[in-house]
Amino acid sequence: MSFPPRFLGKPHAYLLGDGPVRRNRLRFLYLAIPGVIVGLMLAAQAFVMAADPFSQYPWSPPRDVPEEAQSPDLAPYLLNLAGRGDYDTLVVGGSTSAAFRPRDMARLLPYARHPGNFAYYGSRPKDVALVLHKVADEMPRVRHVITALDYTYMLPASEARASFPFHIYGDRPGDHFLANDMTALRLSWGLATTGAIQPGHEGYAAHETLTERVRVRGHSPRGVAQMRRAVAEARDIVAAPARLTCQDFAPLRDTLAPFARKLSAQGRTLDIVVPPYHLSFYSSVATHPSLSKIRPSIADHLVLRRCAVEAMAGLPGVRIFAFDEPWLVQDAENYSDPGHVLQAAHYRYMLKAIGAGEHQLTPQNFDAYARDLRRRVLAFQY
């Protein structure tokens, strides 16, 4: 087929002409169209660099991140802003901590004057290591950190969240150019037009909408039937003896434990929260594709927690909390899915306990805790 197609007829002849004129105009279009595209890309890059929504450049002023923008979708993009701000308390890590609201933290944690929550969906060891490194080395104003000891500490240290914006955290020349995506453009537009971070469709309200959608699907007759089947099929795996040891948890050994030691040495505090999973969670995660090579039993989960308790023992300012209360973890109505507590009141309950120093796991009480939780998981009938 010729270009432009002949069926364009008279409009084509009018626009491009005939003979040499046509060839010259085609040549111009071949050069102009890529030039316009490159020009638009450079203009967008200049716009993002000037607005600097991720605080990558020295000319970016300190900015507060509105609570609505502290969502699991935007959190990994906006952590730099927290480093430039005056936050004294931060939640970082995976989505099991995403529902700790800053307004509740300020009210229930006695040390929190300006708290923020930058936990995000689908955290994995490699990106969590980068986040913790940034908090420890680049955010000296943050005096108190809350993070989760979740099942992902069983994964290889090299595993990363596929969509994590590593380019925002990098210092290679091309990293800043890669940061020019649709999220960057939308946040830059919000800064240019309103002077503030505008979360748009990625705000905390979107997280609440997604949570409700997941809850409805999981509590439907089909969802309940699937979970009952998962619990029954995984019963032997869940009941198996522990096969893992402390040496198998590289993210704990090489990331969380050094992070805890560094914060303790700096006079800062670290609270590590064991997510209060629903009792059916241990069955669903035992057959999860990401853990297909491990197929962890409840005993393996408890080995991970024991190793963490032993690694943190004696570190000033470092505490581990667990909230596996029967009234909470045995009632599916308290959850959007087996891994995530649903009710805001339950997150406030945990914050209040953290503020009061209650529900701590220690070397002295760990054996009793482990025996009780293992017994209840193995006896659980969905």
Stockholm file with secondary structure:
# STOCKHOLM 1.0

chainA/1-382         MSFPPRFLGKPHAYLLGDGPVRRNRLRFLYLAIPGVIVGLMLAAQAFVMAADPFSQYPWSPPRDVPEEAQSPDLAPYLLNLAGRGDYDTLVVGGSTSAAFRPRDMARLLPYARHPGNFAYYGSRPKDVALVLHKVADEMPRVRHVITALDYTYMLPASEARASFPFHIYGDRPGDHFLANDMTALRLSWGLATTGAIQPGHEGYAAHETLTERVRVRGHSPRGVAQMRRAVAEARDIVAAPARLTCQDFAPLRDTLAPFARKLSAQGRTLDIVVPPYHLSFYSSVATHPSLSKIRPSIADHLVLRRCAVEAMAGLPGVRIFAFDEPWLVQDAENYSDPGHVLQAAHYRYMLKAIGAGEHQLTPQNFDAYARDLRRRVLAFQY
#=GR chainA/1-382 SS CCSSCGGGHHHHHHHHCSHHHHHHHHHHHHHHHHHHHHHHHHHHHHHHHHHCTTCCSTTCCCCCCCGGGCCTTTHHHHHHHHHHTTCSEEEEESGGGTTCCHHHHHHHCTTCSSEEEEECTTCCHHHHHHHHHHHHHHCTTCCEEEEECCGGGGSCTTCCCTTCCHHHHCCSHHHHHHTCSHHHHHHHHHHHHHSSCCCGGGSHHHHHHHHHHHHHHHTSHHHHHHHHHHHHHTHHHHHSCCCCCGGGCHHIIIIIHHHHHHHHHTTCEEEEEECCCCTTHHHHHHTCGGGTTTCCCHHHHHHHHHHHHHHHTTCTTEEEEECCCHHHHTCGGGEEETTEECCHHHHHHHHHHHHHTCSBCCTTTHHHHHHHHHHHHHHCCC
#=GC SS_cons         CCSSCGGGHHHHHHHHCSHHHHHHHHHHHHHHHHHHHHHHHHHHHHHHHHHCTTCCSTTCCCCCCCGGGCCTTTHHHHHHHHHHTTCSEEEEESGGGTTCCHHHHHHHCTTCSSEEEEECTTCCHHHHHHHHHHHHHHCTTCCEEEEECCGGGGSCTTCCCTTCCHHHHCCSHHHHHHTCSHHHHHHHHHHHHHSSCCCGGGSHHHHHHHHHHHHHHHTSHHHHHHHHHHHHHTHHHHHSCCCCCGGGCHHIIIIIHHHHHHHHHTTCEEEEEECCCCTTHHHHHHTCGGGTTTCCCHHHHHHHHHHHHHHHTTCTTEEEEECCCHHHHTCGGGEEETTEECCHHHHHHHHHHHHHTCSBCCTTTHHHHHHHHHHHHHHCCC
//
